[in-house]
Amino acid sequence: MRTLRWSLVFCALLAFLPRLRAEETLPPGVQKLPNGDLLVSSITVRRTARELAFPGAFQLEGGSLEVILAHPHGRVHEALLVTEVSAIQLQTMLYLLGAKNGARLPGGLVPQGTLVDIFLEWKDAEGKLQRKPVEHWIIDTRTNKEMKPIGWTFVGSVVKNGTFLADSEGNVVLNYSVGATVLDLPDTESFEEDTLHIVNKAAPQPKDITIVFKPRL
């Protein structure tokens, strides 16, 4: 039922956005913000920037990573970040922005999915907005340096027997490509090696963060 409900919301938004005016009635469950952005459940659709923003929190302060963004019932013992926002909501909103899901890597029969950059935003002690790529908090063990921002592939989760698998498994973004997910890492070694990345302990973990998905459109 959740899959069907979000499909209906998506269709309503898709028809609605091109003709958005202040006097028009919003689709059910959608709120127009003063700056023109849209709030859908806990996700803000930043229309001008063409990106999604939603709440999250840091999970691990150190150790190996197999998941970048998980749900509380997911593999949080190996996840950098956690969010309550469902995977089907985020996948639906990525479609809304124009992103296309596809293969994790380029060069195959199925085109690679849209690459998505992930940022974290927070306010510093002076109240100024800060923004950094999620890779700032990840160390690549092959170089022992901060992970390079190569983007995250929009692979999209499948629905099996009426279940959206990314939600049931608790995955939103993976760096070890095992399991259903919305975004995955376009790294040729990430399917066979689960020790590619560790938490960057040198990078302070701010509280009250906003996670941002920005498709490379």
C-alpha positions in Angstrom: 0.0 0.0 0.0 2.9 2.4 0.8 4.3 1.8 -2.7 1.0 2.5 -4.4 0.4 5.6 -2.2 3.8 7.2 -3.1 3.2 6.3 -6.8 0.0 8.3 -6.7 1.7 11.3 -4.9 4.5 11.2 -7.6 2.0 11.3 -10.4 0.1 14.2 -8.9 3.3 16.1 -8.3 4.6 15.4 -11.8 1.4 16.9 -13.3 1.4 19.8 -10.9 4.9 21.2 -10.9 5.1 22.7 -14.4 2.0 24.9 -13.7 2.7 25.8 -10.1 1.1 29.1 -9.1 0.4 30.5 -5.7 -3.4 30.3 -6.1 -3.4 26.6 -7.1 -4.4 23.8 -4.8 -1.5 21.5 -3.8 -1.8 17.8 -4.2 -2.6 16.0 -0.9 0.4 15.7 1.4 2.4 18.5 -0.3 3.1 21.9 1.3 4.5 24.9 -0.6 7.1 26.8 1.4 7.5 30.6 1.3 10.5 30.3 -1.0 8.6 28.2 -3.5 10.2 24.9 -2.4 7.9 21.9 -1.7 7.7 19.9 1.5 6.6 16.3 0.9 6.4 14.4 4.2 9.9 15.1 5.7 11.6 15.8 2.3 12.1 19.3 1.0 12.2 19.5 -2.8 14.4 22.4 -3.5 13.0 23.3 -6.9 15.6 25.9 -8.1 18.6 23.9 -6.9 17.0 20.6 -8.1 17.9 18.7 -5.0 16.3 16.9 -2.1 16.9 17.8 1.6 15.8 15.6 4.6 16.7 15.0 8.2 19.3 12.5 9.3 22.0 11.9 12.0 25.5 10.4 12.3 25.5 6.8 13.5 29.1 5.5 13.7 32.0 7.5 15.1 34.6 5.0 13.9 35.0 1.6 12.2 34.4 0.0 8.9 31.5 1.1 6.6 29.3 -1.0 4.4 26.4 1.3 4.4 26.4 5.1 4.1 22.8 5.8 4.9 20.6 3.3 6.7 17.2 3.1 8.4 17.1 2.5 12.2 16.2 -1.2 11.6 19.0 -1.6 9.0 22.6 -2.4 9.4 23.4 0.5 11.7 26.4 -1.3 13.1 28.2 -0.6 9.8 26.5 2.6 8.7 27.8 6.2 8.7 24.4 7.9 8.8 20.8 7.0 9.7 17.5 8.5 8.7 13.8 7.8 9.3 12.8 8.9 5.8 11.7 5.9 3.8 13.6 4.7 0.7 10.5 4.7 -1.5 9.9 8.4 -0.7 13.4 9.3 -1.7 13.3 7.2 -4.8 10.0 8.8 -5.8 11.4 12.3 -5.3 14.5 11.5 -7.4 12.3 10.5 -10.3 10.4 13.8 -9.8 13.6 15.8 -10.2 14.3 14.0 -13.5 16.9 11.3 -12.3 16.8 7.9 -14.0 17.7 4.7 -12.3 19.9 2.2 -14.1 23.0 0.0 -13.8 25.5 0.7 -11.1 28.4 0.9 -13.5 28.6 2.3 -17.1 29.3 0.3 -20.2 26.7 -2.4 -19.9 23.6 -3.2 -21.8 21.6 -1.2 -19.3 22.6 2.5 -19.1 24.2 3.6 -15.8 21.8 5.4 -13.5 22.0 9.1 -12.8 24.9 10.0 -10.5 23.8 11.8 -7.4 26.0 13.9 -5.1 25.4 13.7 -1.4 26.0 16.6 0.9 25.6 17.2 4.6 24.4 20.6 5.9 24.5 22.0 9.4 24.8 25.3 11.2 28.1 26.1 13.0 28.5 27.7 16.4 28.0 31.1 14.9 24.8 30.0 13.2 26.3 30.0 9.7 25.1 27.3 7.3 27.9 24.8 6.4 27.8 22.2 3.6 30.3 19.5 2.8 30.2 16.3 0.6 29.5 13.1 2.5 32.9 11.8 1.4 34.6 14.2 3.8 33.6 11.8 6.6 34.8 8.7 4.8 38.4 7.3 4.4 39.3 5.2 1.4 41.5 2.4 2.8 43.2 2.0 -0.5 44.7 5.4 -0.3 44.3 6.2 3.4 42.9 9.5 2.3 39.5 11.2 2.2 37.2 9.4 -0.3 37.0 11.1 -3.7 33.5 12.4 -4.6 32.8 10.2 -7.6 29.0 10.4 -7.1 26.5 7.7 -6.1 24.6 5.8 -8.8 20.8 5.9 -8.7 20.2 2.1 -9.1 16.7 2.1 -7.5 15.2 -0.6 -5.4 12.8 -3.2 -6.8 9.5 -4.3 -5.4 9.1 -8.0 -4.7 5.8 -9.5 -3.6 4.5 -6.0 -2.8 7.5 -5.1 -0.7 9.9 -2.3 -1.5 13.1 -4.1 -0.7 15.3 -1.2 0.2 12.8 -0.2 2.9 12.5 -3.8 4.2 16.3 -4.2 4.4 16.8 -0.7 5.8 19.2 0.5 3.0 19.2 3.9 1.3 22.8 4.4 0.2 25.4 1.5 0.0 29.1 1.5 -0.5 29.4 -2.3 -0.3 27.1 -3.3 -3.1 25.1 -6.2 -1.4 21.4 -5.7 -0.9 18.6 -3.6 -2.3 19.2 0.2 -2.2 18.3 3.5 -3.8 21.9 4.7 -4.3 25.0 2.6 -4.7 28.7 3.2 -5.3 30.0 3.1 -8.9 33.3 1.5 -7.8 34.3 -1.7 -9.5 35.6 -3.1 -6.2 32.6 -2.3 -4.1 30.7 -5.5 -4.9 33.5 -7.9 -3.7 35.3 -5.9 -1.0 33.6 -4.8 2.2 36.6 -3.1 3.7 37.0 -0.2 1.2 35.9 2.5 3.6 36.2 3.5 7.2 34.9 6.5 9.2 37.1 9.5 9.1 37.7 10.1 12.8 39.5 13.4 12.1 36.3 14.9 10.7 34.0 16.3 13.5 30.4 15.0 13.3 28.0 17.9 13.7 24.5 17.4 15.2 21.2 18.4 13.6 22.4 17.7 10.1 20.4 17.8 6.9 21.2 15.3 4.2 21.0 16.5 0.6 20.7 14.4 -2.6 21.7 16.4 -5.7 21.4 14.5 -9.0 23.9 15.4 -11.7 21.3 16.4 -14.3 
